[in-house]
């Protein structure tokens, strides 16, 4: 999982990781909300680690 860390990846790599994940998501999951897409962009931009992003999304759905 460390290859996905901001320190170990370029913005271009993170962008590809997200594009690949979105492609998999499109095979049958619900479309992402704007809020979740914005969180993914924060990861691509190097503002939030993937593990923290995942926690935020999980916590958001636990509250509902």
N, C-alpha and C positions, 0 to 999 in steps of 0.2 A: 504494500500500500504506500510505502514511502516514495515511490516514483511519482505519485500524484501530489505530493507536498509542493507547496509553492516554491520552496527553496531548491527543489530537485527537478523543476519543470519550467519550460518557457511558456509565455503567454500563448504561443501558437500550439504548443502541446496541450495545454489546458483547454483551449478552444476545441481541439480535436476530440479530447476526452468527452467534453460536453456534447458535441455534435453526435458522437457515437452513442452516448447514453440516450439522447433525444430520439435517435433512430430506433433504438430498442424500445423505448417508451411508446413510440407511435404504433407499435405492433399490437397494442391492445389495452394499454392503460388509459386512464383519463388524461385529457390534455392538461399541461401544466398551467397553473395560474400565473398571472403577471408577476405576482409577488415571488413565486418560486423561480420564474425565469430571471427576475432581477437578482435573486440570491445566487443563481448559477453564474450570472454575469459578474458578480462580485468575486467569485472564485476565479473566473477567467482573468479578471483584472488584478488578481493577486491581493485582494483585500481580506479574504476569509479562507481559512483552510477547509478542505472538503469535509473533514470530520466535524468541524464546527457548523458548517452548512447543514450537514445531515442532521445534527442534533436540533438545530433551529426548526427544520421542516418537521421532524418527528414530534417535537414539543408543540408545534402549532396544531397538529392534528390530534394530539392527546387532549388538548384543551376543549375540543368540540365534542 
